[in-house]
Amino acid sequence: MGLAHNASLPAGGPSTRPQLLRDSDDQAPLLTVAISSRPLPGVVALVSQWQARLVLAFFPADDFATLSVANEIGGQPLEAGESAYCSFAR
């Protein structure tokens, strides 16, 4: 298992803290992205379907229907209000 990395996107507006984990398997690396459904307050309005759009930014070769749902990230349970999706890294 790899180490999950945290970020805050975007700066200056409503933000969410995605967690990213790339499996270290060189043959079939798997990328898992966890995104909170509760963005932090800010001054920019969120677009419709913002969560799906953010997830797909990490998986440009996929569409939302082809992603797998994950119930943990890096061996740790998801936080309350968090959803995680994974697909092979390309």
C-alpha positions as a printed NumPy array, in Angstrom:
array([[  0.   ,   0.   ,   0.   ],
       [  1.118,   3.535,  -0.703],
       [  0.67 ,   6.687,   1.271],
       [ -2.446,   8.811,   0.711],
       [ -1.683,  12.447,  -0.097],
       [ -3.989,  15.313,   0.87 ],
       [ -4.537,  18.583,  -0.983],
       [ -6.876,  21.572,  -0.814],
       [ -8.5  ,  22.717,  -4.079],
       [ -8.962,  25.511,  -5.121],
       [ -7.242,  28.231,  -3.145],
       [ -9.365,  31.284,  -2.327],
       [-12.805,  29.8  ,  -2.917],
       [-14.885,  26.904,  -1.697],
       [-12.452,  24.108,  -1.386],
       [-12.454,  20.411,  -0.888],
       [ -9.651,  18.215,   0.319],
       [ -9.131,  15.324,  -2.063],
       [ -6.963,  12.436,  -0.985],
       [ -4.927,  10.658,  -3.664],
       [ -3.325,   7.231,  -3.546],
       [ -1.393,   5.618,  -6.384],
       [ -0.783,   1.909,  -5.919],
       [  2.88 ,   1.051,  -6.38 ],
       [  2.194,  -1.955,  -8.657],
       [  4.14 ,  -1.174, -11.848],
       [  2.15 ,  -3.719, -13.894],
       [ -1.29 ,  -2.272, -13.142],
       [ -1.035,   0.911, -11.038],
       [ -4.352,   1.868,  -9.499],
       [ -5.2  ,   5.481,  -8.646],
       [ -7.744,   6.108,  -5.87 ],
       [ -9.255,   9.548,  -5.28 ],
       [-11.384,  10.368,  -2.219],
       [-13.375,  13.612,  -2.192],
       [-15.452,  15.089,   0.602],
       [-19.047,  15.974,  -0.199],
       [-18.75 ,  18.867,   2.251],
       [-16.63 ,  21.648,   0.701],
       [-15.065,  24.214,   2.972],
       [-16.751,  27.65 ,   2.888],
       [-15.559,  30.249,   0.402],
       [-16.741,  32.991,  -1.914],
       [-16.964,  31.129,  -5.248],
       [-20.158,  29.242,  -6.137],
       [-19.735,  25.59 ,  -7.048],
       [-20.848,  24.453, -10.501],
       [-23.447,  21.711, -10.83 ],
       [-22.008,  18.21 , -10.559],
       [-18.801,  19.681,  -9.12 ],
       [-17.843,  16.447,  -7.387],
       [-18.055,  14.327, -10.559],
       [-16.119,  16.981, -12.482],
       [-13.389,  17.039,  -9.862],
       [-13.104,  13.239,  -9.823],
       [-12.886,  13.125, -13.624],
       [-10.047,  15.666, -13.584],
       [ -7.929,  12.881, -12.074],
       [ -9.209,  10.287, -14.578],
       [ -9.282,  12.062, -17.974],
       [ -9.423,   8.793, -19.96 ],
       [-12.494,   7.52 , -18.062],
       [-16.088,   8.577, -17.716],
       [-17.8  ,   8.56 , -14.343],
       [-19.755,   5.334, -15.053],
       [-16.559,   3.309, -15.634],
       [-14.915,   4.183, -12.305],
       [-14.94 ,   1.737,  -9.427],
       [-16.174,   2.822,  -6.004],
       [-13.732,   2.339,  -3.108],
       [-14.63 ,   2.08 ,   0.576],
       [-11.155,   2.913,   1.89 ],
       [ -7.988,   4.705,   0.833],
       [ -4.524,   3.455,   1.729],
       [ -6.007,   0.869,   4.087],
       [ -7.775,   3.607,   6.074],
       [-11.555,   4.082,   6.205],
       [-13.062,   7.063,   4.439],
       [-13.977,  10.094,   6.516],
       [-17.637,  10.987,   7.089],
       [-19.103,  12.499,   3.921],
       [-16.258,  11.255,   1.724],
       [-16.608,   9.22 ,  -1.481],
       [-13.751,   7.418,  -3.215],
       [-13.301,   6.23 ,  -6.785],
       [-10.509,   4.291,  -8.451],
       [ -9.295,   3.264, -11.885],
       [ -6.04 ,   2.208, -13.477],
       [ -3.55 ,   5.082, -13.686],
       [ -2.667,   6.01 , -17.26 ]])
